[in-house]
Amino acid sequence: MTFQVWGWRREDASQASAWVPDAEGGRGRAMPGKTLATKDPTAVERANLLNMAKLSIKGLIESALSFGRTLDSDYPPLQQFFVVMEHCLKHGLKVRKSFLSYNKTIWGPLELVEKLHPEAEEIGASVRDLPGLKTPLGRARAWLRLALMQKKMADYLRCLIIQRDLFSEFYEYHALMMEEEGAVIVGLLVGLNVIDANLCVKGEDLDSQVGVIDFSMYLKNEEDIGNKERNVQIAAILDQKNYVEELNRQLNSTVSSLHSRVDSLEKSNTKLIEELAIAKNNIIKLQEENHQLRSENKLILMKTQQHLEVTKVDVETEVQTYKHSRQGLDEMYSEARRQLRDESQLRQDVENELAVQVSMKHEIELAMKLLEKDIHEKQDTLIGLRQQLEEVKAINIEMYQKLQGSEDGLKEKNEIIARLEEKTSKITAAMRQLEQRLQQAEKAQMEAEAEDEKYLQECLSKSDSLQKQISQKEKQLVQLETDLKIEKEWRQTLQEDLQKEKDALSHLRNETQQMASLKKEFLSLQDENQQLKKICHEQEQALQELGNKLSESKLKIEDIKEANKALQGLVWLKDKEATHCKLCEKEFSLSKRKHHCRNCGEIFCNACSDNELPLPSSPKPVRVCDSCHAMLIQRCSSNVP
């Protein structure tokens, strides 16, 4: 029996080489000369855990895709994945001391996710509400299962890895999650978003589970390959069995529905039989009534036939008289019909012209309304722009006033600074004088002490004279000490005044700095003012252009109004009132038809109104009489220079 580990291979033992996995969890290669003894044990642990995580994630994804259904909590690769993740999270975890024992759980860092990721609050709350969980490890296991079902495990762990400052409270510096291997595992966890899992967390005993990695799942041998093929066949048979069971359930449901339909049909059949018997009785009664009605009908037919014979004779006489009268009526009808056709044609022409004029009038009204709206909108924009201009001018005036006030304040503060500097110079000169006096007093004291010593030596010979001198010197010393005390007090007051003036100087310096910042703001406001002036100038130019356009549109509106007034002033003659043409004074007939002039509204014949010209009311050329045609042409020629 031969065994082969996924992602590993062993070189010859004599070369003393180490197993090194590939980057994608495939078969590795040996690194000669690098033995496990020379490596850091924590680095080896991290590499082993990383490789186990790669194998478990890869095996879980492949098996889940071949399984083809949502995964349950009893699925072995899924259980092993959670065990491997638990070991990865436990690596390098700091031990926290409590009153009773040492505490080393992964619930602390996982509970931190709620602060970093808002979507994790639901998982944390549901884990805390679970009744069966008593230990922090059980809560952490439930959290991992819920995160996998939510397909957010990679996102949550990425938040933790990014915030390493918070993460370092729970892990050592050499831990798996603190190194690059943790970021690799988080990247691999993104692939688990393909898997759909349905895990029941309430019923499971997650507190007492033992997390041991089963390496036999990741070892390949011939028997395992055969078992896999058998498992695949068994899974196919189970799928077929489930399909057949579902078909059987559907057939049972259809049979039960058919039985219920048969029962309802039998009930309806009995009701129909009863209704049939009632209907037969009704038919017999109706047949008897039918026989009676037929006999009565025969009697009525006999009477009507006799009455018809009498009426036929009367009708024949009436028809003959009608035929004679109809010939004259047909002739009258044909003449009236001709007249009707002519009048209907004239009416259609007039209606068409009316419809054209009404549509033109509506268009003119719409154009007037649109122009009025544009004028109102432009007036509103003009008012708004003027208000903005006034606001800008007011802001400029305020800024200018502030500038003048700030310049006056600067001048006053500069004068105060000059006065303070003069005071400081005077105080320093006084301090120097006081120091000179102190030095002189000290020298005098030293000289007095020397003289005292000399006088003490001569004391035996000249005691009386010396005692007098000593009393005088003591008096001088007392006066000098009082002078010194007075000078010291004066010096202290001068120092206090100096300190106050220094504070005032610092305050004035701060104010000068503020004035400098105000100057900068004023300069920036001046730049903004210039930009606003430019914008204002551009807007004034745009307003001038708008005014020109508005004047043009007003002229157009006046032209339209004049055309409308001209149309309103015309009197549109009725067809019944006009019997003769106004120009040639010939009578209208069927051959000489009536035509309206679209300019003056009078009615003319075809010969006197065969001209067409475009009018202000209609851009298209319309029918115009000869006199209006000549008048309009003269106007056009006079307008053209």
ABEGO torsion letter per residue (X at the ends): XBBBBBGBBBBBAAAGBBBBBBAAGBBBBBBBGBBAAABBAAAAAAAAAAAAAAAAAAAAAAAAAAAGBBBBAABAAAAAAAAAAAAAAABGBBBBBBAABBBBBAAAAAAAAAAABAAAAAAAAAAAABAABABAAAAAAAAAAAAAAAGAAAAAAAAAAABAAAAAAABBAABAAABAAAAAAAAAAAAAAABBBBBBAAABBAAABBBBBBAAAABBBAAAAAAAAAAAAAAAAAAAAAAAAAAAAAAAAAAAAAAAAAAAAAAAAAAAAAAAAAAAAAAAAAAAAAAAAAAAAAAAAAAAAAAAAAAAAAAAAAAAAAAAAAAAAAAAAAAAAAAAAAAAAAAAAAAAAAAAAAAAAAAAAAAAAAAAAAAAAAAAAAAAAAAAAAAAAAAAAAAAAAAAAAAAAAAAAAAAAAAAAAAAAAAAAAAAAAAAAAAAAAAAAAAAAAAAAAAAAAAAABAAAAAAAAAAAAAAAAAAAAAAAAAAAAAAAAAAAAAAAAAAAAAAAAAAAAAAAAAAAAAAAAAAAAAAAAAAAAAAAAAAAAAAAAAAAAAAAAAAAAAAAAAAABBBBBAAABABBAAAGBBBBAABBBBBBAAAGBBBBAAAAABBBBBAABABBBBBBAAAAAAAAAAAAAABX
